[in-house]
Amino acid sequence: MSTPRGSSLPSLTGMRIIAAVLVAAFHIGALAPFADPDIAKAYHSLFDQGGWAGVTFFFVLSGFVLTWAVRPSDTLTGFWRRRLFKVFPNHLLTVTAGIFLLVYLDVFPGVGVAVSNVLLVHDWDWRFTTWWGVNPVSWSLCAEAFFYLCFPFLIKLVNRIPAERLWVGVAGTVAAITAIPSLAKVVIPEEAPVPGMPISATELWFINGFPPVRTLDFLLGILLARMVREGRLFRLPLPAAVVLAVGGYWLSTQVPYEYSLAACTGLPFGLLIASAARADLGGQWSPFRGRVMVWLGEISFAFYLWHYLVLMWLGHLFQKHQPLSTAGTWGFIGLALAVVVVLSWATFRGVETPVMRRFASSRRPRAAVAGAGTRAAAAPGFEPLAEPADGSRR
């Protein structure tokens, strides 16, 4: 039995803040180290994989949510317009703040790096100084931009897969994600490792950042969303899915480093997303759709974009007091998170929401839009974004 399109899935919004906090916790470990070695060891054992895991979650979630929301009447131009106005205003605000901050700190990476970061093409450059150049976390937006470009074509391909064969697509995608580190060993020249890591910067970029490679995580989300809609995914209770996701995260701390970046968490996170979606659809209990969690999820995109810049800025202000005591470090972390939340709320309310309301949808009357949809095949720019999920044509 298939599930209707467009059903509300608030748990998927609430879950976003957990992924964003995992990424922030990962960066806190590098930018606000604990002086006490025992506390530092415990902290790093918990969060050293948080950055990679959080981004993997976002990539899989992105594929799932876009697939869930797509309509056969959607158009290429309409879809790309919504994605542009969802992502770029927040990015432009934070990357501008990042440029001013780096100039202030006298570590500006150069005009070329700044321009590539502003235009969201910097993650196509394997040089660490480029893809980590201004607001380091924005490399993932470059990958997301590539996903959005590919989505209209990927969804058409996925919708042509017979429902009973979708599991083959999931298995093949997971196998490909798992094989990427081995492929990297073959195609990436041997280089000196990044300080503190057992792999080189180019190998890290290929496995973790190269947009076509990370499209596999996005594709996994697309496939799982269609399996849920078609009733083809086995029913995994949400508590069991949470345990499985935590287990995947733990496994990522036990395997060789290159396999810890995405290979261990993509499928467990995807199954968690699918189980949370089913919990919402069935009116079952979910810890992710409470009012506070959903509010935090709504500001999580801005939270993700602001947190590294705030850590850099506060780290500079507190540098003369380094190393901080354990209490001082916890205070620093609390202050940083408070500042990030306030900035994120202001960005969500003052930039993201009004821009989406004003520019993300066509201003033409609904009747005109409906009429254009019926003439899709003959009107350039109004090609249907996706065929019906059963693969039939209308």
Secondary structure by P-SEA (a helix, b strand, c coil): cccccccccaaaaaaaaaaaaaaaaaaaaaccccccaaaaaaaaacccaaaaaaaaaaaaaaaaaaaaaccccccaaaaaaaaaaaccaaaaaaaaaaaaaaaaacccccaaaaaaaaaccccccccccccccccccaaaaaaaaaaaaaaaaaaaaaaaccccaaaaaaaaaaaaaaaaaaaaacccccccccccccccaaaaaaaccccccaaaaaaaaaaaaaaaaacccccccaaaaaaaaaaaaaaaaccccccccccccaaaaaaaaaaaaaaaaaccccccccaaaaaaaaaaaaaaacaaaaaaaaaaaacccccccaaaaaaaaaaaaaaaaaaaaaaaaccaaaaaaccccccccaaaaaaaaaaccccccccccccccccccc
